Amino acid sequence: MASKKVRARSIHAEDVSSVGVAGLVVTVGFNLGADTWPGKCLIWSSLFLVLLLPPLVAAALNVVDDRLRYWQWKGLRNRLQKTLDKTTDADSRRLLQAEIHKADLELAKILVESMRGIHAEKAEP
């Protein structure tokens, strides 16, 4: 039996490494120059960016993930609709309309799961 498809878990702030963020900011600061004004700002601000950047990066990645998922759905639905418009056979049209309806239901399911916060580890018992 095929396993039930569920939405993957969203990215949380604890998934983003604070040490990696701090290392990146300090490295950029030293590459700009430890004696320059921008370099000093980056080096000393790394202490605060360790706390601020992981939630911001996680939020940005979640937005990008949702947009990509929507664009993927939209591309599939547009291809099915164009194929449906060109098809004259009644049986083929019925099958294509069923696929379009299935794609619409999948988008609705994704939207409901994202609004309710249902994730992969919570959906399966």
Disulfide bonds with the S-S distance in Angstrom:
none
